[in-house]
Amino acid sequence: MNYQLEMNAKLPYWYLNQQTSIEESIDPATRDKLINERLDFLKNPDRKDIEFGLDKYDKEELGKRERMAFTIMKIGACLDPRLSAWLIETEGDVFEKDFRLLKWNDKKAILDDLYPREAGAATWSTVEDLVYDMNEGDLYKKLSIKEESTQQIRSSNTLYATATVKDVRGMNKYIALDFRFASQLIRTRKAILYRGWAITTVSRFIVTIKHRYEETIGKSLTEYADRLENKPNPVMKKIAKEVNEILQKKVEFRRSRLQIDAIELEGTLDENMGILPPCIEDLLVRVNEVGYIGHWERLQLGIFLKKIGMDVETQLHFWYDKAVDNVNMTFDDFINKAGYVIRHIYGLEGGKVNYEMPSCTTIQGKMFCTFRHLGIEHINKRVVSILKRITGDKQDENKKNVAKRIIEASIRGLPNMACAYNLDLITGIKRDKIVHPMIYLKLAGEKSGKIKKELDKNKTGELVEEGEK
């Protein structure tokens, strides 16, 4: 097996976010062995067992194998939304567990990697460094914060602290993140906002840091997917297909999802724009105006089009007609280049999974949500446009109040609530929150009388548990 590795010696050997490349000539037996090793570890990610008796060199070799396996798995998972979500979530959980156990200097190395300097300016800092950079003097006193030098620990079989030890892991250490990366903590007052910095302890930042790490995995998956779609390499496509099939057989999916009917609407997409979920409406506008949306957004829109009754052939023509990068390309060439992804969501490729529409939680995490990913200025323009469309010159105070609530919920970081107010503004239907785009469509479609028929047997829209695969 041939591989090349660029490694920052300061980073822990197990840290996956290090530059790794694989040779396309990797033999299938070695590839499959690496995948199986990683999958076995992910089932029981306890490093104490595997590190026992290993010296520094052994750990570095182990790290190489882990990163190789991770890279191979990304190639196989990148075009599959279920596998991609599983890989991001599972590796994120392992990272959080390992990060907690690191000593402070190792934590600093990872923070330097996850939050690099931008335009020469730091995006994370210790409070000590902020004091020095800002010439602030006693910033701890000014912010009324106190750093604990000890840490309480507990055994695995009790909820109560069993010992107090020196805080060598830095869990009680106060650090600062650029406020852009910790807006939720600021909104919920779990972090102090000071001169553009969110300041709190490492322990309170753990989930935020984990999400940042998961974002790097998501970005890497998108890059692999774009490479396979836009610069198809027969060898890499073959590896991706074979690894995808391995993962489909071996990965156990345990998660909740919303099962809800596919819905056929009266009229064309353009005629139904006003009742579509805001995220879908905005994606369609971008496709029509720009001719391009990102990989995850294409999956989101593609699955939705399937769920409103569009067959695979019609959808293939839809993307062929809309995409700006299909100039001078025949339809057959387009199918060979990008048709795999569309056929995949209908269960005609890869693991043969007939994909359900993702929930709002999944969409907000890695796809496109109008009220999470658009700026407030754009949301405001959008709401004003809807208000004018449905009220004309009338002074409808009730509608104005609902429109204001959309903006307020968006500012507060409550996209599900903002979407519910959007439904209220358009239809008058009141809900506490929207948790699935198909529920939004069903409610809006029934109110407007535009539902032609429901295509599936299940008509509940209830939350059901997905069994093990």
Long-range contacts (C-beta under 8 A, 24 or more apart in sequence): 1-26, 1-27, 1-30, 1-68, 2-26, 3-64, 3-68, 5-64, 5-67, 7-60, 7-63, 8-109, 8-113, 10-106, 10-109, 11-106, 11-109, 11-110, 11-113, 12-63, 12-98, 12-102, 12-106, 12-109, 12-110, 13-59, 13-60, 13-62, 13-63, 14-47, 14-62, 14-63, 14-66, 14-98, 15-63, 15-110, 15-113, 16-66, 16-67, 16-70, 16-91, 16-95, 16-217, 17-113, 17-114, 17-213, 17-216, 17-217, 18-67, 20-64, 20-67, 20-68, 20-70, 20-71, 21-71, 22-68, 22-71, 22-72, 24-233, 24-235, 24-236, 24-239, 26-72, 26-239, 28-242, 31-72, 31-239, 31-243, 32-246, 34-65, 34-68, 34-69, 34-72, 35-69, 35-72, 35-73, 35-243, 35-246, 35-247, 35-250, 36-250, 37-65, 37-69, 38-66, 38-69, 38-70, 38-73, 39-250, 39-251, 41-66, 42-90, 42-91, 42-94, 45-93, 45-94, 45-97, 45-98, 47-98, 47-101, 72-239, 72-243, 73-243, 73-247, 74-217, 74-220, 74-221, 74-224, 75-224, 75-228, 75-236, 75-239, 75-240, 75-243, 76-239, 76-240, 76-241, 76-242, 76-243, 76-244, 76-245, 76-246, 76-247, 77-221, 77-243, 77-244, 77-247, 78-221, 78-222, 78-224, 78-225, 78-228, 78-240, 79-225, 79-228, 79-229, 79-240, 79-244, 79-340, 79-341, 79-344, 79-350, 80-244, 80-247, 80-248, 80-344, 80-350, 80-351, 80-353, 81-296, 81-299, 81-303, 81-345, 81-355, 81-358, 81-362, 82-253, 82-353, 82-355, 83-244, 83-247, 83-248, 83-251, 83-351, 84-218, 84-221, 84-366, 85-362, 85-365, 85-366, 86-251, 86-253, 87-217, 87-221, 88-214, 88-217, 88-218, 88-221, 88-366, 89-214, 91-214, 91-217, 92-210, 92-211, 92-213, 92-214, 92-217, 95-210, 95-213, 95-214, 96-206, 96-207, 96-210, 99-206, 99-209, 99-210, 100-169, 100-171, 100-206, 101-169, 102-169, 103-168, 103-169, 103-170, 104-168, 104-169, 104-170, 104-173, 107-169, 107-170, 107-202, 110-209, 111-175, 111-209, 114-209, 114-212, 114-213, 114-216, 115-177, 115-178, 115-181, 115-212, 123-177, 123-178, 123-181, 124-175, 124-176, 124-177, 124-178, 124-181, 125-175, 125-176, 125-197, 126-173, 126-174, 126-175, 126-176, 127-174, 127-175, 127-176, 127-199, 130-176, 130-197, 130-199, 134-195, 140-174, 143-192, 143-194, 143-199, 145-174, 145-192, 145-199, 147-172, 147-173, 147-174, 147-201, 148-172, 170-202, 171-201, 171-202, 171-203, 172-201, 172-202, 172-203, 173-201, 173-202, 174-199, 174-200, 174-201, 175-199, 175-200, 175-201, 175-202, 175-205, 177-205, 177-208, 181-208, 181-212, 182-208, 183-413, 184-208, 184-413, 187-412, 187-413, 218-296, 218-366, 222-294, 222-295, 222-296, 225-295, 225-341, 226-295, 229-295, 229-337, 229-338, 229-340, 229-341, 230-325, 230-337, 230-338, 232-336, 232-337, 241-350, 244-350, 244-351, 245-350, 245-351, 247-351, 248-350, 248-351, 248-353, 251-469, 252-468, 252-469, 253-466, 253-468, 253-469, 254-466, 254-468, 255-466, 256-463, 256-464, 256-465, 256-466, 257-356, 257-359, 257-463, 257-464, 257-466, 258-356, 258-357, 258-359, 258-435, 258-436, 258-438, 258-439, 258-461, 258-462, 258-463, 258-464, 259-356, 259-458, 259-460, 259-461, 259-462, 259-464, 260-357, 260-436, 260-438, 260-439, 260-442, 260-458, 260-460, 260-461, 261-438, 261-442, 261-454, 261-455, 261-456, 261-457, 261-458, 261-459, 261-461, 262-306, 262-307, 262-308, 262-309, 262-454, 262-455, 262-456, 263-307, 263-308, 263-309, 263-438, 263-441, 263-442, 263-445, 263-451, 263-453, 263-454, 263-455, 264-308, 264-309, 264-451, 264-452, 264-453, 264-454, 264-455, 265-308, 265-309, 265-445, 265-450, 265-451, 265-452, 266-449, 266-450, 266-451, 266-452, 267-450, 272-445, 272-450, 274-389, 274-426, 274-448, 275-426, 275-427, 275-441, 275-444, 275-445, 275-447, 275-448, 275-450, 276-441, 276-444, 277-304, 277-419, 277-434, 277-437, 277-440, 277-441, 278-370, 278-371, 278-382, 278-419, 278-422, 279-363, 279-367, 279-368, 279-369, 279-370, 279-437, 280-304, 280-437, 281-370, 282-368, 282-370, 282-374, 282-382, 283-368, 287-322, 288-322, 290-324, 291-322, 291-323, 291-324, 291-325, 292-323, 292-324, 292-325, 293-368, 296-366, 296-367, 296-368, 297-367, 297-368, 298-341, 299-341, 299-345, 299-367, 300-358, 300-363, 300-367, 300-368, 302-341, 302-342, 302-345, 303-345, 303-355, 303-356, 303-357, 303-358, 304-357, 304-437, 306-345, 306-346, 306-355, 307-356, 307-357, 307-438, 308-441, 309-455, 312-342, 312-343, 312-346, 312-348, 315-342, 316-342, 316-343, 357-436, 357-437, 357-438, 359-435, 359-436, 360-415, 360-416, 360-419, 360-434, 360-435, 360-436, 360-437, 361-435, 363-437, 364-415, 369-415, 369-419, 370-415, 370-419, 371-406, 371-409, 371-410, 371-415, 371-418, 371-419, 371-422, 372-413, 372-415, 376-407, 376-410, 376-411, 379-406, 379-407, 379-410, 379-418, 380-407, 383-407, 383-422, 383-425, 386-422, 386-425, 386-426, 387-425, 390-425, 390-426, 399-425, 436-461
